[in-house]
Amino acid sequence: MIRKFKLSVVAAHAALAAVMALSVPASGSAAAAKSNAQSSGIQITMNGAEFKPNEAPFVKNGTVFLPLRDMGELLGSVVFWNGSAKTVTMTYPELTVQLNYGTQKATVNGKTKALTDSPRIVKGRIYVPLRFLSETTGADVKWNASKRTVSIKHSQAFVKGTGVDSMFWLNRNTGDLYIAHPYEQKPVRAGKVEGKFEEFVSIHSYIAGSGDMVVTILDNYGEPHVHYAAYGVLVHGNKIVAQKKAKYFQRYEENAVAYMVRDPQSNKSEERLLLTDGKTLSVYDTQGKEIEKYDLPALGGKDETYAVLGAGEDYLVVRPNQTGLLTLINLDDKTTVNLPEKLLKGEDLEYALNNDVPYHGDLLKYLGEESAGGLLVFGYESPFDNEGVKTYTYNRKTGEVAPAAK
């Protein structure tokens, strides 16, 4: 069994969508849904870009209604339906809105507001008033009845990220980070991420068994977008307790965020959480306390920025950003292993050592550590054949290389 610690963002999105659907059934294919969405003839734009809902919006008594799930996607908010209480709740940083089915009243941060219409159920789906919920987040909404268009303008200060049963928002102007965990809870401000967020910002997260989190905020910037700033944030008790920023050029790979250790006294496994600035790697316990710090250039032998792709109690798998050769660091004796020279041969090895397009270095991928035996697993897809990805194990104790078991 291979241990992996990186959150699958696609899986997280899918899981959250399933939860948010609740008792409201889905129907038809995605293509049919898009076709249905267009059938009403209502066009929605957000800051000039067309938004295509999965189900068709409609107009009733001058109010435009949008399906609940589409509303959350449009606004970057969390929306959910409580079937037993017949209430719709929307959360957003510094904002909680509740609408009650069958009444034209809502509460916004605890204060009662009047509605032009209440939520509706159409063919088993929950529809909510588009203008009201949009405006509560600070958006400007214009409805053109003759053209049947809804034009929404929003500052878009918040970037949203989805985790396992959790949501994250970063205010790219101020650096304020908000977290809702579980996702239906009111978002709380965890603190400020120190940095300047320039262009394409995304949020990824890992939640430890203790509830601590490592949140990675990636900013891909600069024409032709070959610069990366990776902000690693450690959250303990819903508060930021540590943060680091690493900068990479041309090549970016996600840094490892956790590994497991076994306590010899209790024989229980404990997690260690990781943050790196590319020069140092800090290891934290589940109380948010730094318990170890490694000097990566000193250990790796090159004075450059490193990506930390794998870690364990006595080893690191790193890649120096400029020279790009995957390296194993044995922490016990501070020795290093040039992994391409162990795993590759012939023209594949020559390519790894001499190629500089699109960046220097090898094409090896670190996949994880097998649960026992000190075996590290790597994947490799050769540019010289069509055999697809091959996997290999490297035994840290013996130096032996073998094809990975399927």
N, C-alpha and C positions, 0 to 999 in steps of 0.2 A: 504494500500500500504506500502510495506517495503522498507526503504531507504537502498541502498547499495552503497558503495563508492570504492570497489576494482575493478580494471581493469580486465576484462576477457581477458587473454592473447590469448586464443584460438580464441575468437571472433575477436580480433585485428588482428591476423595473417590472418584469413579468409577474413576480410575486406580489408586488404592491398593487399592480393593476387588478390582479385576481381578488385581493382583499377589498379594494375599493369598490369592486363591482357588487359585493355583498349579495343580497338576494335578488338583484336586478339581473335578469338573464341576458346573455349575449345571443345574437342571432345572425346567421348568414356569414359569408366570407368577408375578408377585409375589403376586397374589391367591391362587393355589393354594398358594404357599409359606406364606402366613399361615394358610390353612386347615389345611395339614399341621401347622403349629406348634401349632394348637389341638387337633388330633385326639388327642394323647396325654393330654389332660386335666390336664397339669401347668401350674400357674400360677406365674409368677415375678414377684416385686415387688422393686424397688430403692428403698429409703427410702420405702416406701408406694405408689410409682407402679408400675403394671403394665408389665412389659417383655415385648414380643411378639417372640420370635425368628422368623427366617425359616423355620427347620425345627424340627420337633418335638423337644423334649428327651425322654429316656427314662430309666427307672430299671433298673439291673441290679445285683443283689446288694447292694441298699441304697445304691448310688451313683447320683446324678443326673448324667447326661451332657448336655452342651450342645454344639452344633456350634462349631467353632473360630472362625469369623468372628463368630458371635453373641457368643461369650465376650469377644472384643476390644471389641465395641460396648458390651456390658454394663458392663465394668470400666473402659473408657477406656484400655485397654492396647494394645500391639502384639502380635499373635500370628501365627505363621507356621509352616508345615509344610515340612520338608526331606524330600522324597520319597526321595532316595537314601540318606540316613542314617536315615530313619524316626524323626525327632525333631520334637517340638513345642517351640517356644521362645516364651516370653512375656516382653516387656520392659515396664518401668514405671520411673518415677524411683526410683533407688536399689535396683532390683530386676531380676534376671534369673533366670528359671525355665526349666528344660529337663526335658521328659518324654520318655521313650523308649518307642516302640511295643513292646508285648510284654513289658515289665518293670514291676514295681510299685515302682520307685524313681525319684526325681526329684532334681535338684540345684537348690538355692535359694541364689543368690549363692555358688556353689561348694561348698555343703555338701549332703551326701546326706540325703534325706528319704524316708520310707516312704509309699507310696500304698495306698489301699484297692483301687484298680483302675488299669489302664493305659489310655492312649488307645485308642480303637476306631475301626475303619473300617466304616461302615454305608452301603451303596449308594453307594460312592465318596466319601463325605464323612467328614471327620475329626471325631470327637467326643471331648471332654475332660472330666475330672471337674470339675464346677462348684464344689463346696465347696472343694476343695484350692486351686485357682487363685484363687478369691475371697478365701480367708483369707490367702493370701500377700500380698495388697495391703492387709491390715488390716481387711477386712470381717468382719462377724459374720453367720453363715449359720445359718438354722434350717429344717429339713425336717419338714413335717407329713405323715406317710405317709397318715393317714386322709383328710385333705382334699386331698392331692396338691398342696401348695403349698410353694414355696421363698421364704422371706422373707430378704432381704439388707439389712443396714444398713451404710452406709459414710459416712465423714465427708465424702466428695466435696470434699476440699480442692483437688484438681487439676482444672483446666479443660484439656481437650485440644483441639488444633488440628491440622488435616491440611494439609500442604503437598505440593509436587511431590516425591515420593520422600523425604518427611521427616515427622516428627511433633514436636509441641511440647506441653509441659505447663507450666502456670503454677500454682503454689501460691498460691491467692488469699489465704491467711492470712499468708504470709511474703513473697510476691513472687518466690520462687525460680523461675527459668525453666530448664527442661530441654529439650534438643534431641537428637533421634535423626536423623542424616543421614549416609548413607541410613537409611531407617526401620528396617531390621533391625539396625542397630548399637545398642550399649548406650547408653541416654540419658546425656548428660553435662550437668552443671550449668553453665550459661553465666554465671550471676550473678543479681543481685537487681534486679527492676524496682521502682523506688521509687514507691509509691503506695498508695492505699486502694481496694480493689476491692469494690464495693458490691452490685450486683445482677446484671444479665444480661451476663456476660463472654464474649467470643468472641475467637479468635485467628486472625489472617490473616498470610500471609507472602509475601515475595518473595525469591528466591534468585538472586543475580547470577552471571554466568559465572565470576567469580573464586571463587565459593563463599561470599562475604560475604552476609549476610542482613539484610533489614529486616523486623522482626516488629512487627505492629500489634496491640495489645491494646485492644479496645473495651469500655468499660463503659457500658451504657445504664441509667440509674438515675433515681429520683425520680418519684413519681406526678405526672402520668400518663406517665412515662417520656419526658420531652422533654429530659433532660440527657444529655450524652455526654462521656465522658472518653476521649480517644484517646492511648494511650501508644505512641510510636514508639521502637523499640529497634534499634540497629545492632549486629550481631554480626560480629566478625572473628576468625577462628581459633577458633571455638566459644566466644568470650568476649564479653560485652557491653562495648563500648568507648564508647558514647554512647547517651543516651536523652533524650527530651523528652516533655512532656505538654501536649496542647491540649484546651481545654474548649469545647464548642459547646452552643447552646441551640436547641431545636426542630428545627433543620435540621442533618443530618450527611451529609457526602459524603466518601468515602475520599480521603485525601491522596495525591498522586503520590509515588512512592518512588524513581524512577530516571529517568534520561534518558541518551542516548548523545551522545558528542562524538567528533570525528575529530582525531587527532593530525596536525598538518600535516607533521611531520617523517617519521613512520613511515607516514602515511596509513592508520593502523589505527584502528578504533573502540574507544573505551573507555567504560565505564559510570561515571556519577556517581550516588551514592546520596543520598537526601534524608531529613531529619528536620525537623519543624516543631513549635513550641509555640503556633502561631497568631499569634505576634508576630514571631518571627524564623524564617528558613529557613536551615538549614545544609546545605552541599553537601560530600560526602566523596568521596575517591578510593577505589580498591579496596584500599588498605592501612589503611582506617579512619581516615584523617587528614582533618580539616576543612580545606578549601581555599578556601571562600567562605562568607560569611554575609550575609544580606539582612535589612534592617529593613522588614517588611511594611507597617506603618502609614505609614511615611515614603514608601515607594514607591507604595502604594495610595491615599494621601490621606485615609484615614479611621482614626481612633484606635479600632480595634476588633479583634476576633480574626478571623483569616483562615483559610479552607481553601485549600490549594494544590492545584489540580486538574490542573495540567499545568505542565511546565517544559522548558526547553531551554537551550542555551548562552547565548542572548541574549534570552530572554523567560520570563515566568511567566503562567499563567492562574489567577486567584485569585477567591475569593468572600468578601467581608466578611460575617460571620455575621449581623449585625443588619440591615443595609440590604439585603443579599442580591443585589446586581447583579453579574453575572459581568463580570470586568475583565481586560483584557490589559495587562500591564506590559512595555514595551520596555526592556530593561536597558541597551541602548546609550546612549539619550538620556534615560532615566528618564521617558518619557511614558506616559500611560495611554489606553486605549480602552474606552469604555462599550459592551460587546458587544451588549446588548439593543437599543441605539439603532442599531446597525449591522445587526443580523440580523432584527429584528422590526419590524412595521408595524401601524398601525391599533389595533384593540382589543387585539391581543396585546401591543403595546408599552405601551398604557395600563394593561393588567393587570399587566405586569411592574413598572411604575413606582409603582403605587398600591395593589396588592393586599396584604393582610396576613393572609390565611387560606390555609393553616395557618401561613404565615410570610411575611415580606417578601421581595420579590425575584422574579426571573424563573424560568422552568422550563427554561431551556437546559441541555443536558448537553454537557460537553466529551468528545469521543470520541477525540481523538488528533491526531497530526501526520502528514501525508503524507510519504513518504520523501524527497521532493524538492520544491523550489519554494516553501517557506515557507508552505504552506497548512495552516491549522488546521481541523479538522472538528468540527462541532457538530450535535447532534440536538435536535429540538423537537417536542413534541406539544401542539397547541393545545387549550385547554379549550373552544373555541368551534366546533369542527368534529369530524367523525369520520374524518378522513383519516389517522389514525395518525401515526407518527413521520416527520418530514421531516428531511433532512440537508442541511447547508450547509457550504461552505468559505469561510474568510475568509483573504484574502491579506495577510499581515503587511507586505509591502513596498509594495503598491499600495492597500490598503484595500478591494479589490473583494470582493463577495459573490456567490456562485453556488451553484446546487444541486450537491450532491456527486455525483460519478460513481458509478453503481451497479456 
